[in-house]
Amino acid sequence: MIYPQMLLDLHGELIVDLFAGGGGASVGIEMGLGRPVDIAVNHDPAAIAMHEINHPQTFHEIADVFEVCPKKVTRGRPVGLLWASPDCTFYSKARGGKPMRDEGRRVRSLAWIVKRWAGQVRPRVIMLENVEEFIDWGPLIGPADALCPCPKRRGKTFRRWVRSLEDLGYQVEWRELRACDYGAPTIRKRLFVIARCDGEPIVWPEPTHGPGARNPYRTAAECIDWSIPMLSIFASPEEARAWGRSMRAAGHDIGTPRRPLAEATMRRIARGVMRYVVEADEPFIVDVTPGQNRRGFAVAFLAQNNGGFYNGAGRSLDEPMSTVLNTGSHQSLVYAFMQKYYGQGVGQTLNGPIHTIPTHDRFGLVTVTVDGQNYVITDIAMRMLQPRELYRAQGFPDSYIIDRGVDGKRLTKTEQVRMVGNSVSPQCSMALARANVPELIVRDEVLERIVA
């Protein structure tokens, strides 16, 4: 086992993950440099528990970042890389412009902790990750229980924050990056700020995936556990409860699906069926005989359930997944079950509201032609994505432990989803660390010498 002190003796510099959460940035840094982060700080015991079980060589500090003294926690040792991902809640457009209470003012000040670290221990390289709206960080106006950003001073605080680092001798640059461009199967886009004081240039890594890159985009399909059963969207509440009980008895911890579905959700499913099943030139076909107790196959796609304001048709499974949020899984898997059609006519179309579709069992809802053969949709099923699938989409390896902490305490699904939604895509931190601090990489031959 390689302990932080051994790595310090080798490199002479520490790596610190200041808003460590469940460990996304740390995973990427470790993947990129071949060594664990030395210090991880977070106020959430559940997040630290997940981080600690996956990063046992790291020193963990459960504390509010305002309470951590940089000089004390580093014990005078130099810091080569400081990673910071402060809470993005009160910057993000996902809040929909809702007023915030005074708590929002405090959360929006978290990035100033980076200046404190820069002033006290002078990390050679600093990297910060946040939503793209972070560059609009400015003063708040209004009463304490209904604060909102001042539209006339948008970005003023961000610019002042950047100048504070420049005044300490740092060169500062920022850029928006998408995780899918670096090998994660999600389109998640975030703003990254890099500051360094060692005179070396800031490096923005070239994309490794996508058009013009050496690798194609990874897709949502590789994140899906195809063995998990599905329930019809037309099931009654009683059928849903009975199905949930049978799933738990069979060892599937997927909860009890909500039925009936909201009308807005049914409409989104209808639009998705039209786009990705009925009108698709190359529908995404899944063999559903194993695990589904049905014969034939299904066409699958992802519906997007981001509240009433979202009117899209969802996403195809052969492209990267949409962004995973910390409030829950807004992606759901939809199956349109198919059987060969031997009758006459073309069945009922789905070009009207979904609630016009009859809900009695198993008849051809619409005819679909695949490779010259006519099929009918016999049923439509949906389920929410499970935590492991969301972690895969974010770019975490399957070996990453997400359901318990180092103390053995089980983490709830809510905690698991919150942590993946708050996490940094490991592929981004991996690419940025490799590009900017390659001197901290632990080579294979060095690892062998240390272990020996």
Buried (B, 14 or more C-beta within 10 A) or exposed (E): EBBBEBBBEBBEBBBBBBBBBBBBBBBBBBBBBBBBBBBBBBBBEBBBBBBBBBBEBBBBBBBEBEEBEBEEBBEEBBBBBBBBBBBBBBBBEBBEEEEBEEEBBEBBBBBBBBBBBBEBBBBBBBBBBBBBBBBBBBBBEEEEEEBEBBEEEBBBBBEEBBEBBEEEEBBBBBEEBBBBBBBBBBBBBBBBBBBBBEEEEBBBBEBEBBEEBEEEBBBBBEBBEEEBBBBBBBBEEEBBBEBBEEBEEEEBEBEBBEBBBEEBBBBBBBBBBBBBBBEBEEBBEBEBEEBBEBEBBBBBBBBBBBEEEEEEBBBBBBBBBBBBBBEBBBBBBBBBBBBEBEEEEEBBEBEEEBEEBEEEEEEBBBBBEBEEEBBBBBBBBBBBBBBBBBBBBBBBEEEBEBBBBBEEEEBEBEBBBBBBBBBBBBBBBBBBBBBBBEEBBBEEEBBEEBEE
